[in-house]
């Protein structure tokens, strides 16, 4: 694959730089127009720039939960390893004296919603 890329790039560079009269003297007459030597790399670079600057960051924004979502709430209990929201809101956690327990997350976090 490495060798084939080098070979095709070398042939592309020769086709883009050498005048057509040399190819005709060798008997090669069926070549694409020189316009494609410039337009294809510009199209590929433009497509890469649009992907890197617009599409890829948009994926990150689409996957970010809303500010009102319960997954965005973080505190010292929620940041501990091997803890999930289901464990934090379970009755087992409610038995401890120093931890606040809420069996209905919608009612407990209603104050956080922007009105």
C-alpha positions, 0 to 999 in steps of 0.5 A, a space after each residue: 500500500 505504501 509503495 502503491 501510494 508513492 507510485 501513484 503520487 509520482 505518476 500524478 506529479 509527472 502528469 500534472 507538470 509535464 506538458 501534453 506534447 511529451 505524452 503525445 510523442 510517447 503515444 499516450 493520448 488518453 489523459 484527463 484534462 489538466 483542470 483535474 490536477 488542481 481541482 481534485 486536491 482543492 476539493 479534498 482539502 476543502 472537504 477535510 477542512 469542513 469536516 475538521 472545523 464544522 462536522 466533527 465539533 458538531 458531533 461533540 455538541 450533539 452528544 452533550 446533554 442539556 443543562 437541565 439533564 440529570 447527567 450534568 449534575 456533578 457533586 462529590 458523591 457523583 464523582 466517585 468511581 463505580 457510582 452511577 445515578 441509579 446507585 445514588 438514588 437507590 434505597 440502599 443509599 437512602 439508609 445513610 444519615 449524611 447522604 440526601 436521597 431522592 426517589 423521584 429525580 424530577 421532583 428533587 431537581 425541579 429547582 434547577 430547571 430554568 424558567 
